[in-house]
């Protein structure tokens, strides 16, 4: 690291520069794309289900509320 870079970024440690690009190192793991696709698919399906059949959400909220009330008693 040069003195010039150290003066611009005082909190940067020696050997770590914001301009350094290491080939082959991604920020996210490789399997995260599949998990992201699965999550987006589930969210999209839930959104469609909410529009098409809102009574499912009412039944789900009723079940959760009933179980929460049974835990309190």
N, C-alpha and C positions, 0 to 999 in steps of 0.2 A: 504494500500500500504506500502510495506516495504521500509526501507531506501535504500536497495540495488537496488531495481527497480527505485527508485527516482533518484539515482546517474546515472543509465544507460540512463534514459530518462528524462533529466532535464526539458523539456517543457511540460511534461505530468502533468495534474492536479491531485490532490488527488481524488481518487475514480474512475479514468479512467485509465485502464491499457490495453495495447495492447494484453496481454495474456489472458484476461478475455473473456470467451465464454459464452454468455447468451443463454440458450436453448430456442427455439421458436421465436427468433428474427432473421429475415432474412434481408439482405441488401436491397433487392428489394421487392416491393409490390407483392402480390400474383397474381394480374391480369396482370402483366407485361409479363408473358410467352405467353399469348394469343395475346397481342399487338405485341410482338416480332415476333410471327409466322405470324401474318397478315402483318406486315411490310416486312418480308423476302419474303412472297408470292407475294406481290406487286412488290418488286424489281426484283424478278425472272421473273415474268410475263412481266415487262417492258424490261428486258434484252432479253427475247425470242422475244418479239415484235420488238425490235430494230434489231435483226438479221433477222427475217422473213420478216418484212414489214418496211424498213427504210423510206418509203415515208410518213408514219404517223408522224414521228418526223420532217420532213421537213415542213409538213402542220402545225404542232403545232408551230414550230418556226416562220413560216410566220404569223400566227394569233397573236402571242405574239408581234412580231415586229410591225405589223400593229396597234394594240391597243396602244402600247407604243408611236408610232409616232403620233397617233391621240390625245394622251394626251399632247404632246409637243405643238401642234399647237393650 
